[in-house]
Amino acid sequence: MPDGREVVYRAEADPPDGALRLAATVGRGDLGRTTSAGKLPLAGRSGPMAEVDAWIGGSPPGRRTPRSLGTAAAPRRESAAVRVRGHGVDDQETEAGVGCPALPVFPTSPPAPSGAVSVSALAHRTSPAPLVDALDEIRALLGPVGEPRR
C-alpha cells in the first residue's frame, strides 16, 4: 500500500520450504519509485505527469542498487511506461538479485489503485519475464479486487 513516497508491505507469503527470505517484511516501507508495487499507485495518479514530478520532487532519486532508477527523469519515464503496460516491474531495483512484477488492486478507491500485489523471484532462478507472462493468470486469481470499479 502506498504511504507517502514509500510502499508499506501489508502482507507477505514466503514459500514454505524456501531457504532464502527477501528483505520485504510486513510493516516495513520501501521506496515507491524502485518497487514494482510502488510504481503502480504513482502511475495511476490521475491528471498530468506534473503529479508524478511533484511526487518525485526536484532531486535525483537515491539508488538502492546499481539498477535503481538513477536520475530524476527516469521515474517519470517509467511511470509513463507503467501507465501503458498496466503493471509495474522491478528488475533488481529494490534488492539486488530479486525481480518482480506487480499488478494494481482496487479494494478501496476506484478507479485509481490503492495498492498492489507483487510476485518476487530470485533473478538467478527466474527473471521477471516469465512472471510478467503469468500476469493474466495472477489477475484472474485476484478476481474483482484486481479490476478497477467505474
N, C-alpha and C positions, 0 to 999 in steps of 0.2 A: 504494500500500500504506500502511496506517496505521502511524504511528510516533509514539507518544505522542499529543499533541493536534494533530499535523500529518499531512499526507499527503505521502508522498515518491513522486515520479514514477519508475517503473522502466523505462518505455519510452515512446517518442513517435514519431508519424509525421506529418510535415507534407506538404501537397500538393506535388508535385514542381515545379509552376510557380507556386506562391503567392509573391507579393511581400512579404507580411507574415508574421511569425512571432509566435506567442504567447509569453507570459512563462514558461510551463511548460517546464522543462528537466529532463532525466533527472538524478536525484540531488538535486534541489532540493526543499525542503519548502514547503508552503502550509498555511495554517490549515485544519484539517479542517472547522470549522463553516461556512466560507464556500464550500468547493468541493463540487460535486455528488458527486465521488468520496469525499470525507471524510464527507459526511452519511450514507453507507450503512453503514460499519462502526459508526458511532455509533448509528444507528437499529437496527442488527442485534444490538446487545448484548442478551443475554438478561436477563430479570428486569425489575424495575420501572423506571420513569423516574428513580428515585433514582440509578441508574448514570449516566444522562445528566447529571443535575445534578452528580454528583461529577466527571465528565469536564470539564464546562464550568467548574466552580469557582464561587465566590461573586461574582466581579467581572463587571461588564458586559464583553462582548467588545469588542475594538478593531475599528474599521471600516477595511477595506481600500479600499472605495469607498462612495459615498453610498448604495448599495443593500445593503451588508452588513447582516446582522442586528445591530441596534444596542442591544439590551437583553439582559440575562442570561436573560430568559424566552423570547425569540424562538427561540434554538436548541432549546429544549425543545419548543416548539410545532412547529417544523419537523421535529424528529426524529419526533414522533408522526405527522405527515403523511407522512413518508417511509416509515414502517412500513406505513401503509395503501396508499400508491401502489406501493411496491416499487421505486422508483427515486428518485435524487436529481436536483435541478435547481439549477443556479447561473445566475441571471439577472443577470449583471453584478455579482455579489457579490465575486468574487475579482479580476477585472480589468475595468475599465471598458470597455464596448463589446464584451465577449465573453460569450456564454452557452453553456451545455452541459448536457445530461442525462447521467446515469451509471447504469449497471447494476452490480449486485453480481456478483462472481466468487467461486467456491468451490474454488480449486485445492488448498488445504491444510487447512482447518479447518471441516469441515461440522459443524452446519448453518449456522453464522454465516459471513458473507462475510469473506474475508481480504484482499480488495482490490476494485477496481472498474475498469471500462472506461468512459471518457467520450469524447464526441464534441463538440468545440468548434466554434463558428462565430462570425464577426463579426456582432454584433447588427444592424448596419445592412444586412446582406445576408440573414441568416437568423435569425429569432427562435428561442428554444428550442422553440416549439410544434411546428413540422414535424419537428424532431429527436425530440421526445417521441413524435410519431405514428409514427416509424420504429423505435421501441424493440423491437417484436416481431421485425422483420427483423434488427436487430442482435443480439438474444438468440439467434435461430436461427443466426447466424454463429458465436456463441460456443460452441455445442454443449454438451457435458457440463460444461465449466468454468463455464457460466452457470447451472447448476442445482444447488440445494443437495442434498447427499447426506444420506440419512437413516440 
